C-alpha cells in the first residue's frame, strides 16, 4: 500500500518551468549537474539497483530529469559513496527498518515518509561537499558567533 501510494505521488510530480506555481521540480542547474545525476543513475543500475520509476531525461531541451524511485538493494552504500550528502529520504511502512536505514545514510538530514520538513530545534546541514554550514537550531549559532575568553585582573592579584 505505501509503495503504491509513493509511486502515485511521485508520478504526479510536475517537472517543468520553475516559475510556474504548479511546478514542483525544475531543471538541474547546469549540464554538468545534469550529467552527474544521469551518471549516478547509470552507476546505480550498473551496480544492480532496480529503477522502480523514472530516471529519464524529460524533453530534448533543458536539464529536466524524471523523479526517480530506486528499490533498496545497495542504495545506502551507493548514496554514501558520493561527495554530496545533503539529505536522504526513506519511504516504508516498516518504521524500525526506516530508522535503521536512516541511520545508515551518511547525510546531514534523513526524512522518513516525508521530505522538506523542518523542525526549528533540529539542525539542517549537509555532509561532505553539500552546503556551507549549519542552518536552524542552536547549532546554527556557531556560524554567526565567535567564542571569546576575557580575563580581568582587578588589582587584587598581581
Backbone bond lengths (Angstrom), bond angles and torsions (degrees), N, CA, C in turn:
res aa  C-N    CA-C-N  psi(-1)  N-CA   C-N-CA  omega(-1)  CA-C   N-CA-C  phi
1 X - - - 1.441 - - 1.525 111.36 -
2 X 1.347 118.40 -48.89 1.457 120.91 -179.68 1.514 110.72 -63.60
3 X 1.336 117.58 -39.13 1.465 120.89 -179.57 1.517 110.91 -63.70
4 X 1.324 117.98 -43.60 1.462 119.55 179.97 1.523 110.76 -69.09
5 X 1.331 117.35 -35.44 1.462 120.72 176.58 1.521 110.13 -62.67
6 X 1.341 116.38 -47.05 1.460 120.58 178.91 1.523 110.68 -61.35
7 X 1.321 117.01 -44.32 1.464 121.12 179.60 1.521 110.67 -57.37
8 X 1.307 117.27 -46.18 1.472 120.65 179.95 1.521 111.47 -65.96
9 X 1.322 116.81 -38.40 1.462 120.07 178.41 1.529 110.93 -64.14
10 X 1.322 116.69 -43.13 1.463 120.39 -179.80 1.523 110.49 -68.85
11 X 1.320 117.43 -39.35 1.473 120.38 176.79 1.527 111.84 -60.20
12 X 1.314 116.58 -31.24 1.465 121.46 -177.09 1.529 113.32 -80.56
13 X 1.324 117.54 -9.21 1.464 120.49 -179.49 1.520 109.61 -63.87
14 X 1.328 115.76 127.84 1.462 120.24 178.23 1.521 108.29 -91.67
15 X 1.312 115.04 120.06 1.453 122.30 176.23 1.519 106.74 -103.79
16 X 1.326 117.12 130.39 1.457 118.45 -179.80 1.509 112.96 170.09
17 X 1.319 114.88 -144.53 1.457 123.34 -176.74 1.532 109.87 -58.86
18 X 1.337 117.92 118.08 1.459 119.66 -177.05 1.531 113.35 -66.74
19 X 1.336 117.48 -14.24 1.461 120.37 179.09 1.522 112.45 -90.36
20 X 1.310 117.24 -6.56 1.460 121.55 177.99 1.530 108.84 -80.69
21 X 1.327 118.31 130.70 1.469 119.73 -176.60 1.526 114.68 -64.00
22 X 1.319 118.16 -21.88 1.469 118.92 -179.83 1.525 113.01 -94.28
23 X 1.331 117.62 2.27 1.464 121.45 176.93 1.522 109.42 -82.85
24 X 1.321 115.79 132.08 1.461 121.04 177.41 1.529 110.99 -98.25
25 X 1.324 116.86 -36.35 1.463 121.59 -176.05 1.515 109.28 -130.46
26 X 1.322 116.26 123.45 1.454 121.63 176.91 1.516 111.04 -91.28
27 X 1.334 116.36 -165.85 1.460 120.10 -179.83 1.529 111.36 -77.70
28 X 1.320 115.67 166.06 1.454 120.27 171.12 1.527 107.37 -69.04
29 X 1.303 117.02 156.78 1.456 121.54 -171.45 1.530 113.59 -70.64
30 X 1.321 117.58 -25.19 1.466 120.30 -177.68 1.524 109.77 -157.58
31 X 1.321 115.52 167.74 1.461 119.90 175.33 1.529 110.46 -62.66
32 X 1.323 116.58 -36.49 1.464 120.31 178.80 1.529 110.60 -59.38
33 X 1.334 116.97 -46.72 1.462 120.25 179.56 1.526 110.69 -67.36
34 X 1.322 117.03 -40.42 1.464 121.63 177.76 1.527 110.11 -58.03
35 X 1.323 116.99 -49.59 1.472 121.38 -179.65 1.525 111.28 -64.17
36 X 1.328 116.92 -36.37 1.466 120.61 178.70 1.530 109.72 -62.64
37 X 1.323 116.90 -46.83 1.469 120.47 -179.46 1.522 110.88 -64.92
38 X 1.325 116.94 -44.32 1.462 119.72 178.32 1.532 110.14 -61.53
39 X 1.331 116.55 -35.57 1.463 120.96 176.26 1.520 112.13 -64.97
40 X 1.346 116.96 -40.89 1.465 120.51 176.81 1.522 110.77 -62.36
41 X 1.329 115.97 -41.48 1.467 119.92 179.04 1.523 110.08 -62.68
42 X 1.337 116.51 -47.65 1.471 120.71 179.78 1.524 110.94 -62.80
43 X 1.326 116.70 -40.72 1.460 120.75 179.67 1.526 110.80 -63.88
44 X 1.323 116.20 -42.36 1.464 119.96 177.62 1.515 112.05 -60.81
45 X 1.336 116.10 -43.54 1.468 119.80 178.95 1.526 110.86 -66.06
46 X 1.323 116.43 -40.98 1.465 120.67 179.69 1.530 111.05 -62.69
47 X 1.338 115.44 -35.33 1.462 120.32 -178.91 1.521 113.34 -84.66
48 X 1.331 117.29 3.95 1.453 120.09 172.88 1.513 116.81 106.39
49 X 1.331 118.28 -2.16 1.467 119.25 177.61 1.526 109.09 -71.29
50 X 1.297 115.87 144.44 1.458 121.65 -178.60 1.518 109.69 -100.35
51 X 1.332 116.72 127.07 1.456 120.93 175.12 1.525 107.77 -83.65
52 X 1.303 116.13 119.18 1.466 121.73 178.81 1.529 110.52 -85.84
53 X 1.336 116.37 -34.39 1.460 120.91 -176.01 1.519 109.20 -157.41
54 X 1.320 116.27 142.25 1.456 121.06 171.65 1.511 114.34 81.24
55 X 1.326 114.98 -156.94 1.463 125.91 174.50 1.513 114.94 98.15
56 X 1.302 119.49 -1.01 1.472 121.20 -176.01 1.529 110.65 -102.43
57 X 1.330 114.67 158.68 1.457 120.72 172.19 1.528 108.39 -70.81
58 X 1.318 116.29 141.86 1.459 121.45 177.69 1.523 108.05 -101.36
59 X 1.316 116.65 120.69 1.463 120.70 178.82 1.513 112.67 73.55
60 X 1.308 114.71 -178.13 1.468 120.26 -179.11 1.519 112.38 -106.47
61 X 1.320 116.95 -13.51 1.461 120.61 -179.66 1.523 109.37 -117.69
62 X 1.300 115.63 145.85 1.460 120.27 -179.80 1.518 111.32 85.45
63 X 1.308 114.63 175.78 1.463 121.37 -175.23 1.529 110.16 -113.35
64 X 1.325 115.44 54.50 1.456 121.81 -177.47 1.527 110.33 -93.31
65 X 1.328 116.09 134.65 1.466 122.26 178.89 1.523 108.13 -128.50
66 X 1.339 115.32 136.37 1.463 119.58 175.98 1.531 109.92 -60.51
67 X 1.322 117.85 142.42 1.466 119.23 170.44 1.534 108.52 -57.48
68 X 1.312 116.15 147.21 1.462 119.90 -172.65 1.523 111.06 -127.24
69 X 1.311 115.24 144.33 1.464 121.95 171.39 1.524 106.84 -123.14
70 X 1.330 115.97 118.62 1.459 121.57 172.02 1.523 107.93 -94.89
71 X 1.308 116.74 144.67 1.460 121.23 171.54 1.523 106.65 -83.04
72 X 1.326 117.01 132.35 1.458 121.76 -175.17 1.520 111.29 -65.93
73 X 1.283 116.11 113.21 1.461 123.13 169.66 1.518 105.23 -130.77
74 X 1.316 115.18 -82.17 1.458 119.44 175.84 1.525 110.63 -106.40
75 X 1.307 117.65 24.30 1.458 121.15 -173.45 1.525 111.74 -60.35
76 X 1.319 118.22 -44.02 1.460 120.70 -178.92 1.520 110.10 -61.62
77 X 1.308 116.47 -46.61 1.465 120.64 179.41 1.525 110.82 -60.16
78 X 1.316 117.08 -44.00 1.465 120.81 -179.97 1.525 111.05 -66.53
79 X 1.321 117.20 -41.76 1.464 120.34 179.68 1.522 110.85 -64.23
80 X 1.317 117.07 -39.29 1.458 120.90 -179.63 1.521 112.58 -74.29
81 X 1.318 117.42 -8.34 1.464 121.74 179.74 1.529 111.48 -97.06
82 X 1.331 117.83 16.99 1.462 121.14 179.04 1.523 109.59 -108.74
83 X 1.305 116.01 165.62 1.460 121.15 177.96 1.519 112.45 -86.51
84 X 1.324 117.01 -12.29 1.467 121.46 -176.04 1.517 109.19 -115.01
85 X 1.329 115.85 117.22 1.464 120.17 -174.59 1.527 110.34 -138.33
86 X 1.312 115.02 61.58 1.456 119.16 -179.65 1.523 111.52 -72.65
87 X 1.328 116.56 -53.00 1.461 119.42 -174.96 1.520 110.78 -150.89
88 X 1.318 115.08 157.36 1.461 122.31 176.37 1.521 107.75 -131.49
89 X 1.321 115.98 143.31 1.461 121.36 179.06 1.514 109.18 -121.44
90 X 1.323 116.23 135.16 1.457 122.26 178.17 1.528 107.65 -126.59
91 X 1.321 116.19 125.03 1.464 121.07 177.12 1.523 108.82 -119.53
92 X 1.316 116.49 119.43 1.457 122.01 179.18 1.522 109.31 -166.87
93 X 1.320 116.23 159.66 1.464 120.92 173.22 1.524 111.30 -83.92
94 X 1.334 117.23 -18.24 1.458 122.84 -176.77 1.532 108.92 -89.35
95 X 1.323 116.77 93.76 1.460 121.43 -174.67 1.525 111.82 -64.48
96 X 1.331 118.78 -38.52 1.464 120.15 177.64 1.523 110.56 -59.50
97 X 1.316 116.61 -43.89 1.468 120.89 178.03 1.529 110.05 -64.83
98 X 1.318 116.76 -42.02 1.462 120.76 -179.95 1.522 111.27 -59.91
99 X 1.320 117.16 -41.91 1.466 120.78 179.93 1.522 110.33 -65.73
100 X 1.326 117.75 -42.82 1.476 120.57 177.07 1.525 110.48 -60.24
101 X 1.327 116.55 -44.96 1.465 120.64 -179.03 1.525 110.27 -66.53
102 X 1.327 117.46 -43.56 1.466 120.96 -179.86 1.526 110.82 -58.86
103 X 1.325 116.61 -40.98 1.468 119.84 177.75 1.527 111.64 -68.58
104 X 1.310 117.75 -28.94 1.469 121.25 -179.54 1.526 111.95 -73.37
105 X 1.334 117.45 -29.50 1.466 120.09 177.27 1.519 109.14 -68.38
106 X 1.319 116.93 131.17 1.456 122.03 175.68 1.526 107.58 -94.07
107 X 1.325 115.22 74.95 1.459 122.32 -177.74 1.522 109.01 -134.14
108 X 1.318 115.71 157.06 1.457 120.21 -178.69 1.512 113.63 -66.11
109 X 1.313 117.19 -32.38 1.462 122.50 -179.72 1.515 108.85 -137.35
110 X 1.307 116.84 139.97 1.465 121.17 173.14 1.523 107.63 -126.48
111 X 1.316 116.13 123.92 1.461 121.78 176.88 1.519 108.55 -104.62
112 X 1.316 116.60 140.10 1.462 122.23 176.53 1.525 108.14 -116.35
113 X 1.327 115.03 120.33 1.468 123.21 179.22 1.524 113.27 57.37
114 X 1.327 116.99 29.50 1.459 122.18 176.62 1.529 107.77 -165.03
115 X 1.318 115.86 176.90 1.465 120.00 173.13 1.515 108.91 -155.86
116 X 1.305 115.24 156.98 1.466 122.77 175.64 1.521 113.54 56.41
117 X 1.308 117.28 30.20 1.455 120.16 173.00 1.517 108.07 -98.57
118 X 1.309 116.43 142.56 1.458 120.40 -178.66 1.525 109.60 -126.88
119 X 1.293 115.21 141.78 1.457 122.56 175.02 1.523 105.73 -121.32
120 X 1.310 117.65 124.56 1.460 122.29 -172.26 1.529 112.85 -58.09
121 X 1.329 118.18 -26.67 1.464 120.23 -179.20 1.527 112.91 -84.84
122 X 1.328 117.10 -5.84 1.464 121.13 -177.95 1.527 109.77 -105.16
123 X 1.331 117.92 135.01 1.465 119.36 177.97 1.526 111.55 -71.42
124 X 1.325 115.81 149.31 1.462 121.10 173.46 1.516 106.82 -121.53
125 X 1.327 115.71 114.26 1.465 121.50 -179.90 1.513 108.55 -155.08
126 X 1.296 114.97 159.21 1.452 120.11 175.21 1.513 110.39 -103.07
127 X 1.305 116.08 164.36 1.456 121.92 173.86 1.524 108.19 -105.48
128 X 1.301 115.58 164.10 1.465 122.76 178.07 1.532 109.42 58.56
129 X 1.321 118.27 -124.49 1.462 121.28 -174.84 1.533 112.67 -95.51
130 X 1.304 117.40 21.90 1.465 121.09 179.20 1.520 109.92 -100.45
131 X 1.293 115.78 119.41 1.450 120.60 175.03 1.511 113.05 82.31
132 X 1.335 114.24 176.06 1.461 120.30 -177.41 1.521 111.82 -127.38
133 X 1.281 117.70 20.14 1.452 120.55 179.62 1.508 110.63 154.44
134 X 1.313 114.15 -155.97 1.458 121.14 -176.44 1.520 109.13 -116.80
135 X 1.320 115.64 141.31 1.452 121.43 177.05 1.523 107.75 -126.39
136 X 1.294 116.24 155.98 1.466 124.03 -179.40 1.531 110.37 69.30
137 X 1.283 117.23 159.07 1.458 126.83 174.63 1.526 112.92 67.34
138 X 1.326 114.81 175.43 1.465 120.30 179.46 1.530 111.62 -64.87
139 X 1.337 117.42 -23.28 1.458 120.67 -179.61 1.525 111.46 -67.18
140 X 1.318 117.58 -27.13 1.461 121.44 179.45 1.523 111.25 -68.71
141 X 1.326 117.46 -25.75 1.460 120.03 -179.62 1.522 111.70 -59.42
142 X 1.321 117.62 -28.66 1.461 120.93 178.61 1.525 111.62 -60.05
143 X 1.344 117.47 -27.75 1.464 120.73 178.39 1.521 112.43 -73.58
144 X 1.327 117.07 -20.68 1.457 121.01 -173.12 1.521 113.41 -114.36
145 X 1.310 117.58 1.26 1.457 120.60 -177.50 1.522 110.39 -133.39
146 X 1.321 114.84 162.51 1.460 121.99 173.14 1.521 107.93 -127.28
147 X 1.294 116.90 140.38 1.451 121.62 175.86 1.520 107.30 -86.92
148 X 1.318 115.68 132.68 1.457 119.85 -178.55 1.521 108.67 -135.75
149 X 1.311 117.04 136.33 1.459 122.12 176.57 1.522 108.45 -100.12
150 X 1.326 117.38 131.30 1.464 122.99 176.83 1.521 107.33 -124.90
151 X 1.325 116.22 125.36 1.460 121.12 178.34 1.523 108.16 -117.51
152 X 1.306 116.46 139.31 1.461 121.45 -177.14 1.524 109.07 -122.96
153 X 1.309 116.36 132.26 1.459 121.98 170.59 1.524 105.26 -100.94
154 X 1.320 117.34 109.11 1.461 120.71 -177.01 1.525 112.80 -87.76
155 X 1.302 117.41 14.80 1.452 122.14 175.98 1.509 114.37 90.47
156 X 1.307 118.55 -6.22 1.452 120.34 179.49 1.522 111.75 -79.14
157 X 1.311 116.23 -23.82 1.462 120.67 178.45 1.520 107.98 -130.75
158 X 1.320 115.67 131.06 1.459 119.65 177.44 1.491 111.35 -118.46
